């Protein structure tokens, strides 16, 4: 929904325009997600894991490697409560 609303907001921003949606409002309400799923959750990390494995780094255990650090509490608080 966020992307659809953003596109609609662009219509008429710099000059007169309209936004035509080619789907019914019921689809917008029932099937569109409130927000986009982050890409890290939509894509496979298999290629990255295999690449790291191919580097043959003896001091890194690929199966126990922390790929992502969680954001700091300060940043998380600002994102969710801004």
FENKA-V777831 format. One record per residue. RES is the residue in three letters. D_FIRST is the distance of its C-alpha to the first C-alpha in Angstrom with 1 decimal. Layout:
BEGIN
RES | D_FIRST
RES | D_FIRST
END
This chain:
BEGIN
UNK | 0.0
UNK | 3.8
UNK | 5.5
UNK | 5.1
UNK | 6.1
UNK | 8.4
UNK | 9.9
UNK | 10.5
UNK | 12.1
UNK | 14.4
UNK | 15.9
UNK | 19.1
UNK | 19.1
UNK | 22.3
UNK | 23.7
UNK | 23.0
UNK | 20.1
UNK | 17.7
UNK | 14.3
UNK | 14.7
UNK | 12.1
UNK | 14.0
UNK | 12.4
UNK | 13.0
UNK | 11.1
UNK | 12.2
UNK | 10.4
UNK | 7.0
UNK | 8.3
UNK | 10.3
UNK | 9.2
UNK | 5.6
UNK | 5.9
UNK | 5.3
UNK | 6.4
UNK | 8.1
UNK | 11.5
UNK | 14.2
UNK | 16.4
UNK | 19.4
UNK | 18.2
UNK | 17.2
UNK | 20.6
UNK | 24.1
UNK | 26.6
UNK | 29.5
UNK | 30.4
UNK | 30.6
UNK | 32.7
UNK | 35.0
UNK | 35.5
UNK | 36.4
UNK | 38.7
UNK | 40.4
UNK | 41.3
UNK | 43.6
UNK | 43.3
UNK | 45.7
UNK | 44.5
UNK | 40.9
UNK | 40.1
UNK | 37.0
UNK | 36.4
UNK | 36.4
UNK | 34.8
UNK | 32.1
UNK | 29.5
UNK | 27.2
UNK | 28.2
UNK | 26.1
UNK | 25.0
UNK | 27.4
UNK | 27.0
UNK | 26.9
UNK | 23.9
UNK | 22.0
UNK | 22.9
UNK | 21.7
UNK | 18.3
UNK | 17.7
UNK | 19.6
UNK | 19.0
END
